[in-house]
Amino acid sequence: MKLGPKIQQYRKKNQLSQEQLGEIVGVTRQTIANWEMGESCPDILQARALAQTFSISLDELLEYNTTDALISKVNHVQKFSTLSFGISLIHLILFLGVILFVIVLFCMYFRVHPTSEAVEISCHMNQQNYYYRLNLDYKTKEILGLQTNDEAMQERFHYQAQDDYEEVLSRIRDLVKDQGGTCD
């Protein structure tokens, strides 16, 4: 039974009017009426005064049942832990989504903004075709490396990273031309 009807039941059982009970507890008749209708509740001191007036325990007035209270508390903890796990899972999914987004942006940036480029020439010499590819830093145009299928040229030819790549290509053309070959 709810508190309001219980107050009314004990008041009538003790043959008290709302006004009489209000005087004993120290509140107005309207306050007692509001309690009985469930529109408001007594504070703890008022509830204690009611229990004393009705010669019952405060637990009995409030229908305090420790088993019900414990079950309610356990249910609350279970709901909270389920909610907490759900929120943690959402945070994990959002975190992984952000990481994936950053990786995609990173890949897109380097696809649009490559870090290196290659300049290649093809040459014909001694009835064989050779290629010479200079790998360059995209921004500085410094030479990162030379790739070729001409092993003899690779051993003889020296360059430095800061050399002008067009000058290096010109030197390669001149060496091929000196050996009776041609480059496109």
N, C-alpha and C positions, 0 to 999 in steps of 0.2 A: 504494500500500500504506500502511496506517495505521502509526503510529509503533510501537505495541506489537509487532506481528508483525515489523516491521523490526528492532527491537532484538534480538528472539529469533533472527532469521535471521543477523544479523551475529555475535551471541554464539556460535552454533553453528558458523558458518563459521570463527571464530577459536578454536574448540575450548575455550571457556570455560564453566564452570558458572555458575549464577546467583550462587553464593557467591563465586567468584573475581572475577567482574565487579563484584559489590558492593564487594569489598575495594579494587579498583582505583579505582572511582568514589567510594568513601567512603560507601556506603549498605549497608543490610542485604540479605540474600538475598530476604527478603519484599518489600522495595521493588522489586527487580528483577522479581520475579514479578508484582507489581501493575502495573508498567509494561508488561510483556509481555502481560498480559491486558486492558490498556486501562482499568484501574480508576483509575489515576493517571498523571501525566506527570512527567518530569524537569523541573527548573527549567533556566534557560539555562546555568548553570555546569555542571550535571550533564550536560546535553546536549552541551556542548562537550567534557567529559571522555570521554563515550561516543564521540563522533566521533574524537577523538584515539586512543582505544584501538583503534577499528576501522580507523584510517588512512583515514578518509573526511572530506569536508568537512561542516561543520554543515548546509549547504544540502542536501547529498545525504542526510544522515540524516533531516532534517525534510521532504525532498522539496519544498523551497521552489522554486516555479516563479514567476518574476516575471510572466509572461503571465497565469497563473491568478490571481495576486494582484491584478493590475491589473483583470482582468475582474470579479473578486469586488468590488473597490472601486467600480468603475463601476456594477455592479448594485446595490450598497448605496446609492450616491448617487441612482440613479434611483428606487429604492424610497422613499428618504427624501423626494425632491422630489415624488413622486406623493402620498405621505402628507401632506406639508406643504401641497400645493395643495388636497388634500381637506379638511384642517383649516381652511385659509383660507376655502374655499367654505362650509363649515359655519358658521364665524364670521360671514361675510357674511349668510348666510340667517338666522341667529339675530338679528343686528343689525337687519336689515330687518323681521323679525317683531316685535321689540320696538318699533321705530318705528311700525309699523302698529298695534300694540296701543295705544300711547300716543295715536295719532290717533283711534282708535275710542273710547277712554275720554274724550278731550277732546270729541268730538262728542256722545257720550252725556251728558256733564255739562251741556253747553249746551242740549241738547234738554230735559233734565229741569230745568235751572236757566237759564231764559232770561235774557238781559241786559236786555231791554226788554219792555214790554207796551203795549197801546193801549186807550184808553177812547174810545168813539165815541157820538155822539148824532146822531139824524136830525131834521131840521126841515123844515117846509113853509112856504113864504113866496112870495107873488106867483105862485101856481100852479106852483111848482117845488119839487122836493125837493133838499135840501142835506144834506150830511154834514159833520161836524166831528170829526176824530180827533186826539186828543192822544197823542203817543208819549211814554211815561214810562220813566225808568230803573227797572228791576225792583226794586232794593233801596232807593234813596233817594226814589223817586217824583218826582224832578225832571223837569220838562218838557223833552223833547228836541226836540220840534217839533210844529207844527200842520199838519195836512193838511186841506184842504177844497176843494170844488168851487165855493165862493162867493168869487169873486175880490174883490168889494167888501169883504167881511168881512176877508179876508186883509190888505188894505191898511190898513184902519181899526183893526184889532184888534191891541193890543200886550200882551205878557206878558213875564215874566222866568222863567228856568228854575226859580228857587226858589219861585215862586208856588205856592200850593196848587192842585192840579189841579181839585179839586171847586169851588173858588171861581172858577176860570177858566171851567169849564163853566157855572156859574151865570151868569156875566157874559155868556157867549155866548147863553144862553137869554133873558136880559133884553134883549139887543140885538135878537134875532130877534122877541121879543114886542113891543118898541117899534116895529118896522116892520110889525106886524100879522100876524106868523107864529106858528107853534106848534112845539114840540119834544116829542118823546116822552120 
